[in-house]
Amino acid sequence: MTLNDIGVDRRSVLGLLAGAAVPSGLAAQFGGGGNDVETIGLNRIGRYATGEALGGAEIVAFHAAGNRLFVVNSGAGQVEVLDLSDPSNPVQDAVLAASDVIARQDVAIQAVGGTNSVDVDGNLVAAAIEADPATADGAIAFYDASSLEFVDAVPVGPLPDKVSFSPDGNYVVVANEGEPGASTDPAGSVSVVDITNGVSNAVVRTATFGEFDGQEDTLREDGIHLVSPGDGDAVASAVIEPEFVAVTPDSQRAFVSLQENNAIATVDLAEGTVTGVHGLGFKDFSLPGNELDTSDADGISLQNWPLHGMYQPDAIDAYEVDGETYLVTANEGDAKDFEVSVLGDLDLDPEAFDLSENPYVDSVEELTRPEHLGNLEVNEAAMAEFADENGDGSYEAIYAIGGRSFTVWQVSEDGLNPVFDSGRDFEKTFAERRPAGHQNVVESGPETESAELGTVGDRTFAFVGQEVGSAIFAYDVTRPENAEYVEMAVNRDYSVTEDDLEAAAEEDPEGDTPARAGDFAPEGVHFVPAAESPVQNPLLCVGYELSGTVGVFEVTPVTGN
């Protein structure tokens, strides 16, 4: 490997050897700022607009050798390839019409739907492509990242969502969500594609959750949410829906978020099998530090309430500290339409709620008034599942959708132990710094959707995106039990709503409304370390789903004196 291979100016190195001062950015190239990094700055330096609101920019992945950013544009049904040689001015370099290519190949897929996810390793691109209908088996398409030529494709399970390479490049793992259609409900699954011997010799192992059928009651005891529409009993393999994939640094295991089920699955990559499903339990919003705003009828007001939240993470990421494995989860929350109700429309068992020390209400009637919890969206199906022992429809506990936070979990043989949760941080920061944005998050919380870890110097940072608030939060998670807030970055006009964008997309897509929205709803975040960055410092690339834009942030190390 030469100095040019890692993007280092040879003259700068010669200057160091001659005793010259270290250029501020050069230290970042060798490990992202050296070992004296205290914190970071997060500054947006570039922006690209796809011109497609509502799905125009979602998952993003970077190809270091070509300084290219691959961006899933589901609105246009393609992957846009951006030239990021100058991160302050991203421009479209090419388009991968992945679905069209798959349709011309001999792949066991009925008909081609949209592209859902993309990842890059070395010079190989993997794109997750759903079938049409989405209940049929999908595919992973592989491309050469430099030439953009199609390499090969392999079939995977129904509705492949997040696709990820293992750090060693030997495996491609995809969460096949298996969402139900109008007349069929395919099993959710995880496909492990072994490309150790090359893509042309790929071996695909697709694991379902059939071994957990018949164990539904035991799973529920672990806080795993398993319900189905109608009166029939839920069958685990039918209602488990994988969402997102994180592979451990040693490339031996993958963790897969089962978002609607409030659980994490563990997958052995060498065997291609699910080895466990771990419930995440419930967040207690009655505890100090977990205050939340539950009403749009009383202005900004963060309070504790007798309320539980299912974490239900979307994006997850994994890292190691002192030989221990940790997961970071973005606790968005999600629910099927049949599960959701407004609390004010439901009956609560007055004997189950001790409100004697509550400073705001002293009865369930007051608790369910609009200015308290009455306007809050809750998961009634979960309340029937976990909080209605006699089945009379009068609930003994309240279950909200999502955790309104991100969490750091320690992985053990017994499951997952939460060692840090951001608690009320997101809502409190919005209320103090972006009150207009805070009003957007009252009904369902900030909907924490995206999360990515990045190392700068000897410190590890979590970059967490809020779908509703449209903010990117940075936390120092070097010490998992003592994660610390660093910064919030927002570029959003909160006067432009999702309804406004939907109307503009139909009536005036080139008009002023999409442009005024700013960067709306971060769907995917991707950290580019300094050694791979086209500039001296790391980058954070963000795909904003609803505005159809890509934001490029420079991550600037702040060192000690």
N, C-alpha and C positions, 0 to 999 in steps of 0.2 A: 504494500500500500504506500502511495506517495502522499506528500503534503497536499497536493492538488486534489487527491481523492476525497479528502475530508474538508475541502474548501478553505484551507488555511493559506494565507499569503506567505510565500516563502521568505519575502523580504522582512516581514514582521518577525519571523522566527530567527533570522540572522541578526536582526536588531536585538532580540532578547539575548542571544549568545554574546553579543558585544556589550551587554550591560544596559541596554536602553530600557526605558520605562515600559511596563506592560500596557498596551492599548486596552481601553476599558472593555471593548467587545471581544478581544482575543481570549481573555480569561474565560469568557462565556463559551467559546468554542471548545475549550478543553474542560468539559464537564459542566458547562452552563454557569460560569461565574466563579469557579474555584470552590474551595471548601469554607469560605467565610461569608457565604450568602446568609443574610438575615431575613430578608423578605423579597418580594417582587413588586414591580409595577405592571399594570395591564393597560396597554394603550392601543386603541384601534388605529391602524395605519393604512388599511386598505379595505375596499368594499367592491363587490360585484353584484349586479342585479341580473337575474336570469330573464326577467320580463314575464315570469309565470308566478302570479300570486297563488296561494293555496296549494302548496306542495312543490313549489319551484326549487327549493333547496333543502335537502334533508341530511342524509349521512354523507360525510366527507372523509377522504383518505388521501394521504400525501405520498408522492413518489419522489424520493430525495434525489436520485441520480438525474432525473429530468426536470426537477423543480416544477412538478405538475400536481395539481390538486384535482382529484376525481370527485365529482359532486352528483349525487343522485337527484335528478329532477323528475319526480314522479308525475308532476303536472303535465310534462311534455313526453313522459314515457321514455326517458333516455338518461345517460350519464354524460354530464358536461365535463370536459377536460379543460382546466384553466392553466394558463402559463403563470406561474408564481415566481418567475425569476426576479421580478420587481414586485414584492408583496404590497407595495403601496398602490399598485395599478394592475390588479388581476385582469387578464383578458382571456376570452375563450380561444383555445388552441385547436380543439376538435370536439367531436361528439361521438359517443359510443351508442349506437342504436342496438343495444344488447339484445333486446327482445326480437328484433328483426333477424339478427344473426342466428339466434337459437332456432328460430322457425325454419331456417334453411339447413339445419344440421340433423343428423340421425340421433336425436336424443329422445328418450322415452318420456315425452311430455305431450299431452293432448293438443293443446293450443297455447299460445304464448300470451301472458298478461304483462303487467308492469314490472319494473326493476325496483326492488325495495332497499337494497343495501349494497355497499361496496367496501372492499378492503384491499390493501396493497402490501406485499412483502417482496423485498428485493426488486426483481423486474417482472413480477407476476401480479396481475389484477384478478380479483375474484368478485363477481357480481351475482347477487341473489335475485332470481327471476321467478315470479309466480306464474302459475298456469291460468288459463281461461277455460272453465271457471276456476276460481282460486281454491276450491275444495279438492282439485286434482293435484297430483304430484308436480312440484316445481323443479327447478334446475339451478345449478351453479355454473356460470360461464367463466372461462379463464381467458385472459388476454395478455399479450406482451405489453408491458407498461411503456416501452420506448416506441415500438413501431405501431402499437395499438391494433396489431393483427390478432384475430381470433385464434386461440390455441386449441381448446377443446371444451367440452361441457359434460357434466354428469347429472343424473337425476337425483333429487332428494325428496323430502316429504312435502306435504301440502302447505302452501303459503310460507315459503322461506322468508324469514325476517332478517335479523342481524346476522351477518357473516363475519367471521374473524379468523385470521391466521394465528397459529401458535407462534410464540416467539422464536422457536427454532426453525420455523418454516415447513415443518413436516406434515402438519395437519391444517385443514380448513374445517371450521366448526360452524354450523348454522342452526339457529333456532327456528324450527318449523311450527308456526303458530297454530295451524289447523283450525282456524275459526269456522264456526258452522255457517252453512249456506242456507238457501231457502228450503231445501229438501234433504240435505245430508250434513252430517257433522263428523268430519274426519278426525282421527286421533292426532293430537299434538305430538311432536317428536323432536329429536335432536339428531342431525346427520353429522357424522365425522368422516371427512374425506382424507384418506391417507395418501399423500403425494410424495412420500419418501423416495419412491422410484420414478418420480416425474408425473406430470399431469396425464400423459398418455397411458400410464399404468396405474391410474388412481384406483383405490379400493374404497368403496362407500359402505359404511355401516350406519344404518338408521335405527335408533333406539326409540321405542315407544314406552309408555308407562303402564302397559298391561299387567305387569307383575304387581301393581298396587290395587288392581281391581279386587273388591271384596274387603279392602282395608280402609274404606272411607271413614268409618267412625274413629279408628285409631289415628288417621291423619288429622281429622278435625280436632282431636284432643291436643294436637301439636299446633293448633291455630291455623291450619290449612283450610282455605275457603273452597268448598266443593258444592256447587249448586247447578241445577239445570232448569230451563223453563218448563212450565207445566207442572203436573202432579207427580211425574216419575222421579224415582231416586237417581241421584247423580252417580255416574260411573266414572271413576278416577281417570281412566285413559281417555275418556271422551271429553271431559271438561278441563283437563290440564292443558294450558296454552303457553308454551315457551315464548319468551319475548326477546331476551338479550343474552349475549354470550361474553364471558370474560375468561381468559385462559391464564393459568398460573405461570409465573416466571420460569418454572422448570419444565413447562410444556407437557406435564403429565396429566393434569386435570383441567376440566372446564367447569365453571359455575354458570348456571343458566337461570335467569330470573323467570319465574312463573307468575307474571304480574297479577292477573285476575285472581290467582289462587293464594296470594300472599305467602309465597314460598320461594326457595332456591333449590334447584336440583344440582347434584354433583355427577359429573360424567368422567369415566376413565377413558382417556383418549386412545390408548393402545388397544383396548378391548372394544371401544365404541359402545359402551353400555352405561346405563344410568345406575349409579351405585347408591343413591340416596336422595330423599326429598326432605327438606328441612323447613318447617314452618317458622315464620318470623314473629309470630305473636302480635301484640297490639300496643300501640303508643297510648299512654295515659295522659290525656290533656287536663286532668285535674291537678297535676303536679306542678309545683313552681318551676318556672323556666320553660314550660310548655304552653304558655298562654297563646291564644289565637283569637282572631276576629271572626265571628260566626254570623254577623248580621249586616245587611246593607241598609238597615232602617235606623241606625243610631250613630252614623259617622264612624270615625276611627276609634276602635275600642278593643284592646287585647286583654282577654280575661281567661281565667281557668274555669273549666266547666266539667261536669261529670260525663265525660265523653271519651270514647276510645277510637283510635284510628288504625286501620290496617295499613301497613307500610306499602305494600303492593308496588315494589320498585320497577321502573322501566330500565334505564341503563345501569350497568354495574361495571366495576373494574376491580382488579386484584393486584396486591403488592405484598412484599415480605419485609418484615422488620425483626431483626434478631432471631431469624429462623422460624418465625411465626407467620402464617398467612392471614391476611386481612382482606376484607371486601369493603368497597365503598358503594353504597346504593343510593340512587336518586328516587325518592319515595313519592312518585307521582300520584299513584292511585288510579284505578280504572274499574269500571263496572258495566255490565250489560244493561240495556234499557230496562229490561224486566226487573232488575234488581233495585233500581233507584226510586226513592220517594223523597218528599219533603217532610221533615220531621213534624211540622205542625199538623199534618194530615194523619198522623199515626197515634195510637194509644200507648201510653206508658203506664206501667204498673206503679202506682204511688208508693206501695210498700217497699219497692226495691231501691228507692232513691232517698238517701239520707241527706237532706238539704238543711239540716239544723245549723250548720256552720257556714253555709253558703252566703256570701255577703250581698248577693244580688236578688235571689229568689228564695221563697220558702215553700213552694209547691210545684208539682209537675205542670199544673195549669199555667203558672207564671213562667216556668222553664220553657214552655213551647210557644210563648208569645213571640211575634216577629222580631222584636228588638233584642231577644235573647237567642234561643236556638230554633225558633219556629220556622225561619226561612232557610235553614241549613239543609243541603242535600245529603242524604244518608243512604247507606246500603241496607235496605229493608230485608233483602234476602239473607244477609249476614246476621241481622238482628233475629230473624226467624230461626236461623241455624244455630246461633250461639247464645241467644238471650230470650228464649221463649220455651222454657222447659215443659210447660203443660200444654203448649200449642194453642193457647186461647187468643193469640193475636195481641196480647197486652205485654209489651216488651220490658224486660228487666234491666236492659243496658242499651246504650246508643253506640252504633258503629258508623263512623264517618269514613269517607273515601280518601285514602292516602294519608301520608304522615306529615305533609307540609314541611319537609325537611330533607336532609341527607344524613345517612348513618354510616358509621364505621363499625364493622363486625369482625370479631376474631373467630377464625375457623378452628374448630376442635373436632375430635372424633365424635363428640356427642351432638354436634350441630353448630349453630352460630350464636355467639354471645355479643350483644351490642356493648361497645366500649365508649362510643361517643355518638351523640345525636345533636344536630344543630338547633333543636328545640324551636324556640320562637324567633330565631335570628332573622330568617328571611322576611317575615311579616313586619318585625320591628324595624328592620333596616328600610324596608319600603315605606313604612309609615313615617319615618323620620326624614328620609331623603327624597322619596318619590311618592308623596301622598296621592297623587292622581293615579299612579300605578297600583298603589295599595287597594284602591277601590275596585280594581279589576280582580283581585285575588280573594275577596271576601267569600264568595259563594262556594268555591271549591278549593281555596288555597292557591299557592303559586304554581301547583302542579310541576314539581321538580322532575324534569324529564331526562336530562342528559348529564353525564358525568364522565370525566376522563382524568387520569393521573398523569403527572409530569414531574420529572426530576430536574432541579436547577441547583447546581453545586451539590451539596450533600443533603439537600432538603427535598421533600416530596410534597407536591401541591395537588389538591383536588380542584378541578374546574367544573362547576356545577351550573347547569342551565335551567331557567324557570320558563316553562311554556307560556303561562298566563302573564307573569310579570315581565317577561322578555329580558331578564337580567342574566348576566354571567357572574357568579360568585366564585371567588378564589379563597381557598382555605389551606393553611399549612397543616398537613396531616403527618408530618415526620414522626411525631409522637402520637400514635393513634388515640390514646386515651385523653390527650390534651390538645386536640385539634384547635386551631386558632383562625378566626376570621381575618382575611387580608384586605379584600377589596370587592366592590360591586361595579360592574360596567353595564351601562344601558345606553342604547341609541333608539329611542322609541317615542312616537307621538301618541299618547294615550287617548287623545280625542278620536283617533281612528280605531274603530272596533272591527272584530272579525266579521260582523254582519256588513259593515261598510266595504270590506275587502271582497266579500262574496258578491255583493251587488256590483262593485266595480269590475270584477272579473267577468261578469255577464254583460254589462252595459258599456263600460268604458275602460278596458284594460290598459290603455295607454294614457289615461287621464292622470289628474293630480293626486287622487286618493292613494293609490299604491305607493307613489313616491313620498307622500307625506307620512306614511305609516312608519317609516324608518325600518329598523330591524326587529321583526315581530316573530316571536315563538321559536327559540333555539331548539332544534331537533337533534342535531348531532354536533359534538365538539371533538376536535382532534388536536393533540399536542405534538408539535414538531420540535425535537430536541435541538440544541444549539449545533451539534455536530452535523445535523442534516439540514439545517436552515440555510436559506440563500442569503440571510443577513447574519450579523454576528451573534444575535440573541435568539433564543427559542421563539417559536410562533405558536399561537393558538388559532386554529381555523374553525369557524362556526357556520353551520348551515341553518338558516332561519326559514322555517317551513312556510309560514303564512305570508310573509313578505316576499318570499322567493329570492332572498339575498344571501350573500356569503360575506361574513366579516372576518378580517384578518387582523389579529392583535399581536403586537410585539410584547413578549414577556421579558421585562428588563430586570436583571438581578440588582438588588440593593445590598451592598456589602457593608461590613462593619468598618469602623475606623482603624 
